[in-house]
Amino acid sequence: MPNAQTVDLTNCDREPIHIPGSIQPHGCLIACSADAARVERHSANAADVLGLPAGDINGQSLDAMVGSRLAHDLRNALTTVTNPARPALMLGVEVNGRSLDIAVHRHKGATLIEFEPAPTGKQISPVELGRALVSQLSRLKDESQLLKRTTRLVQGLLGYDRVMIYRFEHDGSGKVVSESKTPALESFLGQYFPASDIPKQARELYLRNTLRIVSDTEGHYIPLVPVLDASGEPLDLSYAHLRSVSPIHCEYLRNMGVSASMSLSIVVGGELWGLIACHHYSPRVLSMSERIGAEMFGEFFSLHLEAVNQRAKLDTATRARATLDRILRHASRHMDLSDLLASSLPEFSTLMPANGIGLWMNGTWSGSGNTPPASEIPALARLVGQASDGRVWATHALAQALPEAAAYSAEVSGVLAISLSQRAQDYLFFFRKEVVQTLEWAGNPDKQYATGVHGDRLTPRKSFAIWKQTVERQSTPWTAADREIAEAARTALVEVVLRHNELLADERSKAEVRQRLLNEELNHRVKNILALIKSLVSHPVAPGTGLETYISTLAGRIKALAHAHDQVVRGDGGGILGELLAAELSPYRDQSAVALSGPPVLLDARAFSVMALVLHELATNAAKYGALSVAAGQLDVQWSATADGSCEIVWTESSGPTVRPPERRGFGSVLVDRSVPYDLNGESRVDYLVSGVRARFLLPARYVSWPSAPVAAEGLAAARGEAEGGAPALDGVAVLLVEDQLLIAIDVETMLLGQGARTVETASSAAEAIGKLGHFRPDVAVLDVNLGSGTSVPVAQELRRRGIPFVFASGYADLTMIPEELSGAPLARKPYDVEALALAIVEACAGPQAATA
């Protein structure tokens, strides 16, 4: 190892595992100059593996070592590598009379070439291995079933003695959540391990290099020659599959009797969710082709797990919304609010995982399940009142914030509090037990493994003991989804309290109707979207289609659907055809001539989703084979109203490659031909003319509307602005931003300064904003309508009096809280989009308010 420092348990989190100075013995490695011309370093076994005569390899040309033809092929392969985590692969290549598998990548100015003996006999192809795994899992929609089935499949296909799925917790510790093993082995299922078992730098490497092999934990490694170059630098092996393994990790595995291992990273949302960990109790090498298939499967599994989790979150949010709706409906007819909420505790308990629930209202306590003693509730309420600022407040380590809570930490270690009013006195509490009190054991927790040769090292049982010490008086942390549900509950419950206090008496009946319609519409949309995604995912794959091609195509279609859904939501039930076309075609406008023309037309939610997929297929095909694939190509899309109010869309390609009708009808062709007639009862025709593709679609009048006024700032104009050069500049403008959410305020401030604003002053309340106007005169203001504790209407009235233009911002479809005399101000929808916000500011500055300033 390049560093001279001895590595032990006190400093293993700083071990430089990416520069070990050696490789594993099941292959060899040579490191060349960046142009892959001359060998600069090699593993000590390179001559034996490559069939070369003994002698100094360093300094030789790559051509001399492997032959000019193979060296040429390696350099060509290297040009295709854009990410060192995905090396170029060459399987079954003859090198000096030996059949070898080769991986090549470039990292930090060095070209790394890895050679491994190719397996003999018939081997399953990587694509077939990946598809065999994928086909068994793609239909599973439940996380527990997905995890359980995955370990069984991986063990069955790859042949390891034990396969586990290891999930990381928020603090870096982990838990075995699924396991498949040979019967003679004891189980690790359900056991926890501390963060030190997989140190931080190891987790970072798992993100960069998603597959890791240990062929033999005895650690008989092959050194690099030289370990350090002339300038004293070691070779960075971060992306090398042959990289040797930390001696502590090998000893950890040996203490469990493990001789070989493989791990696949599970990456969800760009973060390391966990690992698929495989153990074998004798040395084992997985061939390069098997590793490719496993790696492809790991990426699919990560995507599928993320989709399953998102669906579960959506289902949970939908159920929570339904629960809140039932309580809200009862509240409108109930005279005693405290009694209603206390009697609704069983329903509240279904909102999120918790061991207990309680209500502190008007000095009276009602609780159910695991709760603190009633005598301790006033002290807890005072703590929450000081810390929450009328918002949701949560901790998974209550005893750290409230020392007296240590007396009941076994029963309650975590608390989430929802404020029921703006005054710090009434709360709905959710409680969680100490996490070590809720474990379900698998195997004997007292069993100990042998001590390692270098002293007392970590083992699963000792790891658990260490983890248990680190999480005493702590509960399972509250997730972002828990907090979102709690915030939704807070919003709903505060509204109920305000209604019963007759502060919002005039709005009560309107809000109930809006909420019911919103839920019904949301339920309808969610079902349609899930059904459509199901049809996309479950459609049969054409013969010969590789897994990466399948995933890329599927991702493009789902992205188009996501864009459609986003526009439907932002458009309060529909979307703008021109904006959809501009978004789909904007990536190609720099390389081909694209012309869009037609009057403003709005599509309803159903038509918008259908056309998003159809236009995505047409654009993708045009970019691959048609007019958008060449610089001289031209695409003209025109739409117009027919006599009966229907919308006719004509897509015409020209000046591109010669067009031939497809030899077979794939899923994309069927989608383009049949979606509009089948889903909308419209018309669809695609002609493959020699001069280019010409497509015509007719959307029935009931799915479209033709507004006489121009669309909103975030509509077609914004889409075209983005395609033609982005948002307008705000050079030298001074802005007052009124926003009660700090993270949103920081984000908007960054957006505006990035567009050239001179300065941005922020305020979180109406009172603070009006105070700032005493010493700061902005050129324009951006006002979040709903500030939680009130609205920004008083600020708008003061700005109007001073002749300062302003823009309202809101994420709500209903804007009845804005007085009629202020309703003419430009509106920017939340979440903020830099183009739409900049356009709204420009509109405000050019409007009549600015003229009178």
Helices and strands as residue ranges (DSSP letters): G 12-14, E 22-23, E 28-32, E 39-43, H 46-50, H 62-66, H 68-79, E 88-95, E 98-107, E 110-117, H 126-137, H 143-158, E 162-168, E 174-181, E 192-193, G 195-197, H 200-208, E 211-214, E 222-225, H 247-255, E 260-268, E 271-280, H 288-331, H 337-343, H 345-348, E 356-361, E 364-369, G 374-376, H 377-388, E 393-395, H 398-401, G 403-408, E 414-419, E 427-432, G 435-437, H 460-470, H 480-500, G 505-507, H 508-538, H 547-570, E 574-576, H 577-585, G 586-588, E 593-597, E 602-604, H 605-624, G 627-629, E 634-641, E 647-654, H 667-680, E 683-689, E 692-699, G 701-703, E 704-705, H 716-723, E 734-738, H 742-754, E 759-763, H 766-772, E 780-784, H 793-802, E 806-810, G 820-822, E 827-829, H 834-846, H 848-851
